[in-house]
C-alpha cells in the first residue's frame, strides 16, 4: 500500500510520521526508517468520525487514543478500497444509531400518548381520591387569583344577589351539570350557589332529560329539536318541571 | 510537532471547517428533529461538536471529540430526575396563595441559579473528557459543587456591588476551571488575575453608565419615553444609538476578557496566546443581523405566497383582510398547519443564523487568533485513565447552559 500517515500510540503525545501497508490481513504501521511499529488486524479496525478528506483509524484492543490518521482524498479512497471492513462497520454503527433514535422516539411518543389519553382516563378515578377539603381550598385559591387578576385588587362586584333570578339559576344549573358525576364527594365551588346535590338525569322515553336532550323511545338521549326544553323530568335543583 | 523540527516557533491554531458544511449539517438536523419529536438534537449536538473539534488543528493534528449521542441522551434522562420533582413543586406552588407562590418561585429561581454553576462545570468536565489530541485525553478535576458555590457566592457579591466585583469573579472562576484541567498526566496552569480585567471592565462600566444615563435623558427630552401614546422618532433613534454604543462596549470588554484570560493558560512549558479583537466580534454580529434579515425576508415572501394560496379570500382585492383571514384560520386546518410550519421556520432560521454566524464565528475568531509556544514540551505527556463516570452533561442540557 505504502500510504503516508500519522500515528499516535495513545500512550504518549508523540506523533510519528509513518507509512502504512496492508499485509496478510493486517494494517502494518512502519516508522520512517522502515521498522514496524505496530500491526493492527483488519478485523479489529474501525473508523472514528473525522473531518473531510481525512480517515482516522482505531483498533479494538489498543489504547483508547491510539490512532492512524490518513489525509487526502486519494489516500483515503485507497485505504477504504483496501479495507472494506471499514464500510461494513460504519454501516453497522449507523444502523445501531438509527435503531436507538427510533426506539427513543417511540418511547417518547408512548409517554406523550399516555399523557394525552391516559391522564383523562385516569382522571375520573383519581378525582375520587382527592380530599374534598383540598378541592375546596384549591377552588378558593383559584377564585382569589381570578379576582385579583380580573379586578386588579378592587374586588369583584356583585351583580345580582337574588339566588332565584334567571342568571343565577342558569349559573347554578351549569355548576350542577359540571359537578354531575357518580359517587362525587363534593359539589361545591367556592362562591357559586349549588343548593342541593344534583340528581342524576334519567332518560324516560319521549321526555327530555336534564341535559336538554330528548329521550327516544329506547330511553336514550338524542338531540331532537322537537323536544321542548320545559318538558324536564328532573332539574338540577331537584324540582320536576312539566310542560 | 513531527520529529525533525529544529526551532520552536509559535504554532498557530488552524480552523479548517466551512460555514457551508456546518449549514448543511444543521439543516439536515433541523428536518430530522420533526419526525423524532426533538430527540435528534442529541445526535445533532454530537455531530456539531465533531465538526468543531475535528476542524480545529494544532500543529497538523486536529482535536477529536469522542462523545456520543447516547451519553447525552442518558445524561438528559438523569437530569429529568431533578426536574420532575421541581415541576411538581411548581404545580403545588401554583395552587397556593400569591404570597406563598412568589416566595416559592423565588426560592426555586435561586436554586436553579446555583445549579447552573454545577451544570456548567459538569458539562465542561464531560466535553474535556471526550476531547483527544494526539491520542491523549483531556480531563477536569476539582469539584462541581465547589465551583457552583464559588460562582453563587461571587454572583451575590456582584449584585451587592452593582457589578463592580465582576473582574474578581471572572478571574476566580477562570482560575478554578483551568487549574483543574488536565491534558493527559499534565495539569494546566493559569496565571491570570483580576488586574488584567480591571481596566477594560471599569472603563466599559463607566462608559456604559454614562451613555445609558445620557441616552435615557436625551430620549426623555425628545419624547422617546412617553407614559402614553407613541414615542417620537428622534427619541427612538437616540435610544437605538445608545444601545448600539453600549453593545460595542460590551463586545470590547468581551474581547479583552477572552484575549487576556486565554493568554494566561499554560500547560507546563507550553503557553497559549489568543488575540480576539472587538471589531471582529462586532463584525460577526453585523453579519448575523444581515443574514437574519435576509432569511426572514425570504421566509416572509414565501409565507405570503403560501398563505395567499391557502387563504386566498383574505387577500382578495389586493388588500389583506384580517377578519376574513381569522375566519379562514378557524375553519381551515391547512391554514393552521401553514401558520405552525411558518413559526417553526422562523425559529429554525434564527437558530441556524445564530449558529452559523455567532457560534461558528466566535469559534473561528478564537481559533484563528490563537497560537502556542513550547509545543514540543508536550511530546512527553502521558495518558491517564478515561473518566467513565460521565453520562453527559444532562443538567446543563436541561438548564440550557451548555455552549457548543
Boltz contact constraints between the chains, C-beta under 6 A:
constraints:
  - contact:
      token1: [A, 8]
      token2: [B, 134]
      max_distance: 6.0
  - contact:
      token1: [A, 8]
      token2: [B, 135]
      max_distance: 6.0
  - contact:
      token1: [A, 10]
      token2: [B, 135]
      max_distance: 6.0
  - contact:
      token1: [A, 11]
      token2: [B, 383]
      max_distance: 6.0
  - contact:
      token1: [A, 12]
      token2: [B, 382]
      max_distance: 6.0
  - contact:
      token1: [A, 13]
      token2: [B, 134]
      max_distance: 6.0
  - contact:
      token1: [A, 13]
      token2: [B, 136]
      max_distance: 6.0
  - contact:
      token1: [A, 13]
      token2: [B, 378]
      max_distance: 6.0
  - contact:
      token1: [A, 13]
      token2: [B, 379]
      max_distance: 6.0
  - contact:
      token1: [A, 13]
      token2: [B, 381]
      max_distance: 6.0
  - contact:
      token1: [A, 14]
      token2: [B, 379]
      max_distance: 6.0
  - contact:
      token1: [A, 15]
      token2: [B, 134]
      max_distance: 6.0
  - contact:
      token1: [A, 17]
      token2: [B, 2]
      max_distance: 6.0
  - contact:
      token1: [A, 49]
      token2: [B, 50]
      max_distance: 6.0
  - contact:
      token1: [A, 50]
      token2: [B, 54]
      max_distance: 6.0
  - contact:
      token1: [A, 51]
      token2: [B, 54]
      max_distance: 6.0
  - contact:
      token1: [A, 51]
      token2: [B, 55]
      max_distance: 6.0
  - contact:
      token1: [A, 64]
      token2: [B, 386]
      max_distance: 6.0
  - contact:
      token1: [A, 65]
      token2: [B, 132]
      max_distance: 6.0
  - contact:
      token1: [A, 65]
      token2: [B, 135]
      max_distance: 6.0
  - contact:
      token1: [A, 65]
      token2: [B, 136]
      max_distance: 6.0
  - contact:
      token1: [A, 66]
      token2: [B, 135]
      max_distance: 6.0
  - contact:
      token1: [A, 67]
      token2: [B, 135]
      max_distance: 6.0
  - contact:
      token1: [A, 101]
      token2: [B, 36]
      max_distance: 6.0
  - contact:
      token1: [A, 104]
      token2: [B, 39]
      max_distance: 6.0
  - contact:
      token1: [A, 105]
      token2: [B, 36]
      max_distance: 6.0
  - contact:
      token1: [A, 105]
      token2: [B, 37]
      max_distance: 6.0
  - contact:
      token1: [A, 105]
      token2: [B, 39]
      max_distance: 6.0
  - contact:
      token1: [A, 108]
      token2: [B, 37]
      max_distance: 6.0
  - contact:
      token1: [A, 138]
      token2: [B, 95]
      max_distance: 6.0
  - contact:
      token1: [A, 141]
      token2: [B, 95]
      max_distance: 6.0
